[in-house]
C-alpha cells in the first residue's frame, strides 16, 4: 500500500506533483513547494480544486506558504471567477495517477501519457530563451549556448526538472565557462545528448589508439 499518492498533472503551463491536502500536511518534507500542487476541497461548494504553491508576490489562486522554513502555516486563495473555477477544477484537468497502475503494462502506458503531457507543456513556448554568446566563452560553453538557442525553448517550462537549483543553473548561461558535470546535468534536463570522442590527434602519434572511442555522457530515462 502506498503512503503517498503519486500523481502528475499540468496547470498554468507547468508540470506538478499533485497530492491531497492531508498527505501534504503529514509528509511535507517529501515535497518541494515549487513543483507541488494540492487537491483542495472547497468546503462551501464541495468542488475539488488543484492549487499550486505560489510565491508571496503572486495573486493567482493557489497555496501561499507563510513560513517557508519549517513553519507549516499557509493560506489558500480559491478561484473566484467562473473561468478560474473551471481552470483549476480537478475534473477538468488531465491527471495521471500512477497508483491506479496494477500491471507493468499499465505503468508503461501511464509513463507514455506523462511524456506526451510534458511535451505539450514544453512545446507551448511563452518566452524563447536565447543565451548570449560571447567571444570569451569556452568551446564547451559556446556549444551549449548554441544548442539551447537552436531549441528555441522556454527554459522556464523546464523548471520542475531542475528543482530548487533552477535559478542557479539558469544563471550559468550568463557566464563564459561551465564545468563538465554542469554541462552534462543541464543538457540532460533539456533532453540533449552529450557525447565525447577520444581518438589519435593525427596519424603519426606514438602509441596510437587506432580507433575512435565514443561515450555518451548524458543518462537515459530510467524511471
Secondary structure by P-SEA (a helix, b strand, c coil): cccbbbbbbcccccccccccaaaaaacccccccccbbbbccccccccccccccccccccccccccccccccccccccccccaaaaaaacccccccccccccccaaaaaaaaaaaaaaaaaaaacccbbbbccccccccaaaaaaaaaaaaacccccccccccccaaaaaaaccccccccaaaaaaaaaaacbbbbbbbccccccccccccbbbbbbccccccc
